């Protein structure tokens, strides 16, 4: 599995039928946005055929949508390759969203301190469908560190950050998301459910969740949920290469340290 944690080829597609009858839902707009979601970190150009395959949208429709997005500056067309890449319009939207996240400014110094102290990478994630997306990440100065940056996607069910996010939700919200995970992963659901339930127990008992090779066999981590003052649920994690930490050290040292850091961030956010 790619060390940057991205997998743009495995999109969580929206369901046209699920929105049938919703007069506030514009299918054409939704399809255009689905094209933008096809571009992952480290993937610069994607052609019409591949965009159609990933989204399930017919090629003629993809061609018209991509052309419109290019006219608006959200995609750039490369005639020599016959492919598209993300345009500066997407960057401006993403920057506006990130710059308005107060938690990033408040947490960054504490994240940096913990990253150096623990020799891990410390990140903040927000949910997008059935994944968490990094909106901030700080790497330690260690010679070997995880190369996952802002925009990295982590699944809810198998990562410490994802399980922590689920653990922090009200029961009804968690059940809804677990149902969606089950419907998308029927064959693997028993194992996924067991991992999530273990995460819930870990959070109840220790205040953090653990994942050791459950998503990526080469990485491990701990996660803690965080609810911002405006009510938005997020999660923090500490991630590291699996060979550098034993599960015992994760549980006895890194987990409690992350819990303490998140408490400090929460206290600081209450004063801004």
Protein Blocks (a to p, Z undefined) as FASTA:
>chain_A
ZZklpafklccdddfklmgoiakbcfklmmmmmmmmmpcghiabdcfklmmmmnopafkl
mmmmmmmmmmnopaccdfknopacddfklmmmmmmmmmmmmklmmmmmmmmmmmmmnopa
cdddddehjaccdfbdcddfbfbdcfddehiacdfklgmklmmmmmmpcfklmmmmmmmm
mmmmmmlmmmmmmmmmmmmmmmmmnopacdehklmmkbccdddddddfkopacddddddd
fklpcfklmmmmmmmmmmmmmmmmmmmmmmZZ
